[in-house]
Amino acid sequence: MRNTVISLYQSSHLASLIPMMQSYIVQVVQVLSNVSAEEDVAFSDISLKLATDIIGQSAFGIDFALTKEKPHFDLNMDKESQAFIKENVYSATSLKMDLSGSFSIILGLIMPFLQGPFQQVLKKIPYSGDWRIDKTNMRLTKRLNEIVSKRASEKKESKDFLSLILNEREKNELARNMYTPDYISALTYEHLLAGSATTAFTLSSAVYLVAKHPGVEDKLLEEIDRFPKDLVPTADDLQHKFPYLDQVIKEAMRFYPVSPLIARETSQAVEIGGHFLPKSTWIWIAPGVLSKDPNHFPDPHEFQPERFDPNCQEEKIRHPYAHIPFGLGPRGCIGQKFALQEIKLTLICLYQNFVFRHSPKMENPLQFQYGIILNFKYGVHLRVVKR
């Protein structure tokens, strides 16, 4: 399965996605160009719509059209897709799927073997956290199954995620047995969620933090302004011509890690730090704890992108697993390069046209809701200043 998906994240294919990504980013620039300097912008919402549009095109081959100045659904989009994306945006922005809202999640962290049975009971209690999550998941699953069924009947030739899986199922007997409709729906939605909410959070975090640190903003603008504004960066440009931008993104991910926990299960008995762990033991890694460890990151509560400069002594001596925003090992995030390409393109285009300032109504410090991924409790609200 993983080998089938990997082709979507090969360098050549990622490079071919740049024009598509840039087209949605330009639409966001057009929207922000019509905002006055005294007007508050819910930047976290804009980031989510942008990331959803981009992953929607990549995962479904559908233009959700959320980033247009006057949002509307593509006339070619069927009603099943329209209904699904409305449910998805609702679940990502309105439903509080945090740890305090779901007792079964908390129980699962302590006693995983009890999570399933308790969840079955709790989701039947109206308006409980588990009930709300279950109802939203049921609606999303229904909408997604409708999209998958429709696309399967169309036999559309494309290299988006859904088409790739459906085509593989048609060609391969083993894949036909493995890729059931429910399995395909689950994989596709996981792809959409992983490629939208996480990317949007990191993009919003970076802009929020840069706006708070004028010295960082000046260095970032100087680097971006060296690149011709009338050119779209190539994959090679993104890799080699924006080293400080790369440091800013890494530091933003260190400062606000999007994944509070990374789970791993031991495949065999192992001893770690003097503790014996039997086979099938669940291990929880907390990237947020690692990223605030002063042994690896001196002054961890200071936003310092330069700590990721390859020539910096701190970077040279740091343990390679002290900063793992995309996980690690063979089960690390498969979409890492896709996400970084999207974030870099977006930040370059935004800062070529604007700088951002915190809204006076923005709480300080930021407040978060904790779940499978970290999210802003009240969003990131900024003011846009044209350059």
N, C-alpha and C positions, 0 to 999 in steps of 0.2 A: 504493500500500500504506500509506504513512505517513498519508495523509489518512483512510483507513478507520479506522486505530487512534486518530487524534487525537480522535475523538468520545468515546472513553472517558476522555479527560483534560480535557474541557471543564469549566469551573467549575461549571456546573449539575449535571453528572453526579457530579463529585467531592463536591459538597455532599450529594448523595443517598446517598453511601457512608458518611457519618459514623455513622449508627446501627449499621450492620454492623460498622465498625471498632471502635466503642465497646463493642459486645457482646463481642468477643473480648478487648479490653483489660480489661473487668470480670472476665472469667474468670481472667485472670492475677492481678488484684488478689485474687480469692478464693483462689487457690492460695497466694500469698505471705502472706495473712493467717493461714494455718495453719503458717507457718514460725516457729520460735523464734528469739530474738535471738542465740543462740549457734550456730545452724546455718548452715553455708555453703550458698550458693545458686549454682548455675552459671548466672549471669544471661545470659551469652552464648547458652547453649542455650535458655533461656526466650525470649529475644528472637528467635531463629531460628524457634522454633515459632510464636510470635505472628505474625511477618511472613509465615511460610508459610501459616498459616491465612487471613490477610487476603488475600494475593495469590491463594491457592487459590480463595477464593470469587469474587474478581474475575476471575481468568483462566479458571477451569474451571466456576464455579458449583457447587462442591462444598465441603462442610464436612469438612475433614480432621480436625477435633476434636483437634488436638495440644495446645491450651491448656487443656483441661478438667482438673479436679483429678485425676480418674482417667482418663488419656487412653484414649480408645477411638474406633474409627472409626464414623462415622455409619452407622446400620443401613441407610440408603438408598444408601450408597456401594457401588458394585460392586467385585468382587475385583480388577479391573484397576487401579482408582484406589487401592485400599489398597496393592497391591504397588508402584505407582509412587511414592507418597509415602514409603514405607519406603526405597526406593532413593534418593530425592532427599535425605532427611534424612541418610542414610548418606554420600552423596557430599559433602555440605556440612560434615559434622562429623568424619568419619573419614578420608576419602581425602586424602592429602597431595599436592595438585596444585600444588606450589610449583615455583619455577624449578629448584631442585636436584634435583627428582624427575623432570624431563623434559628430557633432553638436546636433543630436537628443538625445544623452546621456546627454549632458550638459543641454539641454532643459528639459529633463525628471527629472533631479534633482531639477529644479526650479519650473516647471509646468508640473507634470506628465501627466495630461490629454491631453497635446498637443504633447507628445512624439510620440504616434502612428501615427497620421495624418502627422506630419512633416517627420517621418521616411519613410513613404510610398513615399513621394515626393523626399526626399534627396537620397534615395537608387537608384533612376533612373538617378542621375547625375553622369556620368562616372568619375571614379578615386577619387570621394569624399570618406571620411572615411566611411560613411554609405554604399556606393556602394561596397567598397572593402570587408567590413564585410559581406554584404549580399551575394556577390558572393562566398566567402569562405564558408559561412554557407550552401549555396545551394549545393556546391560540397561535403562537409562533410556529409550532410544529405543524398544525393544520394548514397554515398558510404556505409553509415551505413545502409540504408534501404536494400541495396543489401545483406549485411552480415546477417541482421535479417531475411530476407526472406529465405536465404539459410539455416540458422540454424534452422528455424521453420520447414522446410521440412525434415531436417535430424532427428529431435526429439532426439537430443543428451542428454544422461543422464550425468549430471555433476552438481557441486555445484558452478559454476561461476555465476555471476550476471545475464547474459543473459539467461542461461539455467534455472535458478530458476524462472525468470519471465515467460518464455515460457511454462514451465511445469505447473506453477500455472494457466496460462490461459487455458490450456487443461483440468485441473481438476475442474475448478470452473466457473460456468455460469456467475456469477457477474464479475469475473476477465476477462472473455472472452469479455464482453461488454466494460470494462474499458480499457484493454490493447490492444488498436488498434496498428497496425504496426507503425504509426507515433509516438504514445505515447511511445511505447517501445524504438524506436530509440532515442527519445529525452532523456528518462531516462538513457539509456545506455551511451550516449555520455556525459551527465552531470556527470555520475559516473566516466567516464574516465578522463574528464577535472579536476574534483575536486580531483581526486586521483593522478594526474601526475604533473601539473604545480604548484600546491600549495606545495606539498611535495618537489619537486625539488627546489623551491625557498627557503624553510626553511633549507633544507640540505646544499645548497650553502651558505646561510647566516651564518650558524653555522661554517662551515669550514673557511670562509673568516674572521669571527670575532675571532675565536681561533688563526688563523695564525697571527693576529694583536696583540695578547695579550699573550706573552710568559709565564707569571705566570699562566694564565688559562690553557694553553697547558700543562705545567708541571704537574699540579694537575690532569688534565684529563688523561694524559698518565700514571701517577702513579696508578690511579684507574683501568684503562683498563688493565694494565700489571699484576694486581693481578689475573685476570681471565685467566685460561689456554688457550693458543692460539690454541691448537688442539681441543678444544671443541666449539660447537655452543651453544650460550646462549639459554636457555629455556625461555618460557614466564615468569616463576617465577624468573629466573635470571634477566631478563630485568626489572622486577618490583622492586626487592629488592637489587641487588648487584651493581647497578650503580647510586647511588644517586647524585653524582656530575655531571654525564652526563645528568641526568634529569634536573638539575639546569641550565646547559649550554644551553640545548635546549629551556627551558622556557625563558631564558634571550635573546636568539637569536630571538625568536618569539616576545618578547617585544620590542626589539631594532628595528627590521624590521618586523612589522606586515604584513602578506601576504594579509589580507583583509582590504582595506582602509575604507570600509563602510559595515555596517550590517543594513539591512532594516527590519522594523517591521511595521505592520498595526494594529491600535487599533481595538479591537473587540467590544469595547463599549466606551462611553464617559468617559474621565478620566482627572484628574488634576495632573500635574507633575511640581514640582518646582514653583507653583503659576500660571502655564499656563494651561488654559482649552483646551483640545484637543477633538474635536468631534469624534464620531465613524467613522471608516475608514480613519483616518488621518495616513499618512505615517510618520514614525519616523526613522531618520537616526542616527545610532550610529557610531562613529569614533574611533575604537580601537587604532589607532595611537595617537590620542589626549589623550585618557585615559592612555596609556602606558608611556607618557612623562610628566604626571602630577607629579610635585615634592612633592605634598601632599601625594602621595602614593608611589612614587619612588624617594627618595632623590638622587641628582646627576643623573637625568634621562638620560643624554647623555654619561654617563660612562657605559661601559660593565662590569657588576659585577654579575656573576652567583650566588654568595653567598647570594644575596638578596632573593633568593628563597629557602634558607636552612630552613627547618621546625623549627629549633631551633633559627633562626634569629628573633630578635625583630621586624624588619621591616616586615617580613613575617607574624608574629603573629597578628599584628595590622592592616594590610592592608585590605581594603574592598574586599570581595570575587569576586566582579565584576569589579575590577580595571584592571584585566588581563583576557581578554576573546578572545584568539586567535581562538577558535573554536566556537565562539558565545555562547549563553546561553539559558537555558530553554529547553522546549520540542522540539524546532526547532533548537537546536544546531547541530553542524556537527555530523552526524551519523558515519562518518569514522574516528573519533578522535583516537581511540585505534589502528586502522589499520595503520594510518599515523605514530603515535609515535613508534609503533613496528618496522616499516620499517626504520625510521630515526635512531633509536637506534642501530639496527642491522648493518646498514651501517656504522655509525660512529665508532662503536667498531671494525669492520673488517678493515676499512681504517686505523685507528690509531694504530692497531696492526702491520701494515706493513709500514706506511708512516707518515711523517709530511708534512705540506704544507707551502709554502711561497708565498707572493704576487709577481706577475709578475711585473717587472719594468715598463711595459707598462700599468699597471692597473691604471685607473684614481682614484684620491683621492680628495674629497670624492666620494663614489659611486653615480652614477646617475641612476634614476629610470624612468620607464614609468608607468603611473597610469591608471588603468582600473578596471574591475570587481575584478581582483586581482593585486597585485603589482608585477612588473617584473623588471629585470635589463636592463637598456637601452643598455649597451654595453657588458653585460655578466660579469661573474666572471672568471678572468684568473689567474691561479696559477702555481707554480712550485712544482714538486713532489720530495721529498727527502726520499729515502729509509732508513728505520731504521735498 
